[in-house]
Amino acid sequence: MLTRLLTITLLAVAVAFTGPAWAYDAAMAESYAELFAPVKGAGAGKALHLIPPDVFLNKVKAKEPIVVLDIRTPAESGVYSATLPGTLVIPIDVLFTEAKLAQIPTDRTVVLICMSGTRATAAGTALRHIGFENVYILKGGFKALTGYLGPVEANTPLKPDTVK
């Protein structure tokens, strides 16, 4: 009986002291709550900094200072990639290193691109969370751009008449 009582007591003490290790980071959750506060209703895409292909291409046509940041793997970006001058290719798995973050300009709009927009959305959200307010995501990624332009045009250097 004493052994059983001692075991239960030790188990209760262990649970009491390890409980906080299972908890989430409240300060981090609060910072994300602030980041996502404007993400509501019809304006959610804009609040998440999503740019549809047509808006992206109109910005390119207007010669707005844009840097494309391709975060796909080397195998993916080796097949076809963004053709705008100044495009950065930094795979997502190394994006958050100090050296790579230092390559991201803060004085121009940065548009993240991946194959479907999923990785770009995650990376763009994280970059905005750490202070890069100039980061946007190409909604739908290369798939959406290819669908909008066509496969040949999507992998050809953009010209003013490329935009529909």
RAMODA-V20510 format. One record per residue. N is the residue number from 1. RES is the residue in one letter. OMEGA is omega in whole degrees, -180 to 180 (999 if undefined). BURIAL is b if it has 9 or more other ideal C-beta (glycine too) atoms within 8 Angstrom, else e. D_LAST is the distance of its C-alpha to the last C-alpha in whole Angstrom. Layout:
{{N,RES,OMEGA,BURIAL,D_LAST} {N,RES,OMEGA,BURIAL,D_LAST}}
This chain:
{{1,M,-180,e,81} {2,L,179,e,81} {3,T,179,e,79} {4,R,179,e,77} {5,L,179,e,77} {6,L,179,e,76} {7,T,180,e,73} {8,I,179,e,71} {9,T,179,e,72} {10,L,177,e,70} {11,L,179,e,67} {12,A,178,e,67} {13,V,180,e,67} {14,A,179,e,65} {15,V,-180,e,62} {16,A,-178,e,63} {17,F,179,e,62} {18,T,179,e,59} {19,G,180,e,57} {20,P,178,e,55} {21,A,180,e,54} {22,W,-177,e,52} {23,A,177,e,51} {24,Y,179,e,47} {25,D,-175,e,47} {26,A,180,e,47} {27,A,178,e,46} {28,M,178,e,43} {29,A,179,b,42} {30,E,179,e,42} {31,S,176,b,40} {32,Y,177,b,37} {33,A,178,e,38} {34,E,-180,e,37} {35,L,-176,b,34} {36,F,-180,e,33} {37,A,-179,e,34} {38,P,-176,e,31} {39,V,-176,e,29} {40,K,170,e,30} {41,G,-175,e,28} {42,A,-180,e,25} {43,G,-176,b,25} {44,A,-180,b,25} {45,G,179,e,22} {46,K,180,e,22} {47,A,177,b,26} {48,L,-180,b,25} {49,H,176,b,22} {50,L,178,b,20} {51,I,176,b,16} {52,P,-178,b,13} {53,P,-178,b,11} {54,D,178,b,8} {55,V,177,e,11} {56,F,-178,b,12} {57,L,176,b,9} {58,N,176,b,9} {59,K,177,b,13} {60,V,-180,b,12} {61,K,179,b,10} {62,A,179,e,13} {63,K,174,e,16} {64,E,-179,e,17} {65,P,-177,e,20} {66,I,171,b,19} {67,V,176,b,21} {68,V,177,b,20} {69,L,-180,b,23} {70,D,-175,b,23} {71,I,180,b,26} {72,R,179,b,26} {73,T,176,e,29} {74,P,179,e,30} {75,A,180,e,30} {76,E,-176,e,27} {77,S,176,b,25} {78,G,-180,e,27} {79,V,171,e,25} {80,Y,-174,e,21} {81,S,178,b,20} {82,A,-175,e,18} {83,T,179,e,18} {84,L,176,b,17} {85,P,178,e,21} {86,G,178,e,23} {87,T,175,b,22} {88,L,175,b,25} {89,V,180,b,26} {90,I,-180,b,29} {91,P,-175,b,30} {92,I,-177,b,31} {93,D,176,e,34} {94,V,-175,e,35} {95,L,-172,b,33} {96,F,172,e,35} {97,T,-177,e,38} {98,E,-179,e,39} {99,A,-179,e,38} {100,K,177,b,34} {101,L,179,b,34} {102,A,179,e,35} {103,Q,-176,e,32} {104,I,-179,b,29} {105,P,178,e,29} {106,T,-177,e,29} {107,D,180,e,28} {108,R,175,b,24} {109,T,178,b,22} {110,V,179,b,22} {111,V,179,b,20} {112,L,-179,b,22} {113,I,172,b,20} {114,C,-177,b,22} {115,M,-175,b,22} {116,S,-179,b,21} {117,G,-178,b,22} {118,T,179,e,25} {119,R,180,b,27} {120,A,178,b,24} {121,T,179,b,25} {122,A,-179,b,29} {123,A,179,b,29} {124,G,177,b,27} {125,T,180,b,29} {126,A,179,b,32} {127,L,177,b,31} {128,R,-179,b,30} {129,H,180,b,34} {130,I,171,e,35} {131,G,179,e,34} {132,F,-178,b,30} {133,E,-176,e,29} {134,N,-175,b,26} {135,V,178,b,25} {136,Y,-177,b,21} {137,I,174,b,20} {138,L,-177,b,17} {139,K,180,b,17} {140,G,176,b,18} {141,G,-179,b,18} {142,F,179,b,17} {143,K,-180,b,17} {144,A,179,b,14} {145,L,178,b,12} {146,T,178,b,13} {147,G,-179,e,12} {148,Y,-176,b,9} {149,L,-168,b,8} {150,G,-173,e,11} {151,P,-179,e,14} {152,V,-178,e,15} {153,E,-179,e,11} {154,A,-179,b,12} {155,N,178,e,16} {156,T,178,e,15} {157,P,-177,e,15} {158,L,176,b,12} {159,K,-179,e,11} {160,P,-179,e,10} {161,D,178,e,7} {162,T,-176,b,6} {163,V,-180,b,4} {164,K,999,e,0}}
